[in-house]
């Protein structure tokens, strides 16, 4: 049973990581060249049926507009 839990958590985290990276790259590309070159990224993890509300926050450095 614990193995099933571990595997499902790992699968979830892998999916979160891959999709989050894709979405952050897409969003960063849509931000114009004006303004700050760092932005706060935030992820919120919840679990239905529990009181889990875990927030992870970090500064993301946007790519140069020069490419």
Backbone torsions as a table, in degrees:
resi	resn	phi	psi	omega
1	UNK	NA	-43.1	178.9
2	UNK	-63.8	-35.7	178.2
3	UNK	-63.5	-40.2	177.2
4	UNK	-61.6	-42.6	178.9
5	UNK	-62.0	-50.4	-179.1
6	UNK	-58.0	-45.0	-178.7
7	UNK	-65.9	-41.0	-179.4
8	UNK	-68.7	-36.1	177.0
9	UNK	-66.4	-45.1	178.8
10	UNK	-61.2	-41.3	178.8
11	UNK	-63.3	-44.1	177.9
12	UNK	-60.4	-47.7	-178.2
13	UNK	-65.0	-35.8	176.9
14	UNK	-64.4	-44.1	178.9
15	UNK	-63.6	-42.5	177.8
16	UNK	-60.2	-46.9	-177.9
17	UNK	-61.4	-47.0	-177.3
18	UNK	-66.9	-49.0	-177.4
19	UNK	-69.5	-35.4	178.4
20	UNK	-64.4	-42.2	178.9
21	UNK	-62.0	-43.9	179.3
22	UNK	-61.5	-44.7	-178.8
23	UNK	-68.8	-38.1	177.0
24	UNK	-64.8	-40.7	177.9
25	UNK	-64.3	-42.3	178.7
26	UNK	-62.9	-46.8	-178.5
27	UNK	-65.3	-41.3	179.9
28	UNK	-62.0	-36.2	179.1
29	UNK	-68.4	-20.3	-178.2
30	UNK	-92.9	-4.5	179.5
31	UNK	-86.3	129.0	-178.2
32	UNK	-66.2	171.5	-175.6
33	UNK	-74.1	-14.3	-179.1
34	UNK	-84.9	152.7	176.2
35	UNK	97.0	-174.9	-176.2
36	UNK	-66.6	147.7	180.0
37	UNK	-90.5	-1.6	172.8
38	UNK	-121.1	145.1	178.1
39	UNK	-136.8	154.0	178.1
40	UNK	-85.3	127.6	172.8
41	UNK	-105.7	144.6	-175.6
42	UNK	-140.4	135.6	174.3
43	UNK	-124.2	137.7	179.2
44	UNK	-120.2	125.3	178.5
45	UNK	-109.4	127.1	175.4
46	UNK	-127.8	161.9	177.7
47	UNK	-135.7	115.6	179.3
48	UNK	-51.6	139.3	177.6
49	UNK	80.9	5.0	178.7
50	UNK	-132.6	173.5	176.8
51	UNK	-96.0	17.0	-179.5
52	UNK	-65.7	127.0	173.6
53	UNK	-148.3	87.3	-174.2
54	UNK	-105.7	125.0	-178.3
55	UNK	-112.3	129.9	174.0
56	UNK	-116.1	129.8	-176.0
57	UNK	-133.8	139.6	178.1
58	UNK	-155.0	156.4	175.4
59	UNK	-84.6	131.9	178.7
60	UNK	-110.3	129.6	177.0
61	UNK	-88.5	121.2	-179.0
62	UNK	-73.8	151.4	178.2
63	UNK	-68.7	153.6	174.4
64	UNK	-60.3	143.2	177.5
65	UNK	-71.4	-10.8	178.5
66	UNK	-79.2	-7.1	177.9
67	UNK	110.1	NA	NA
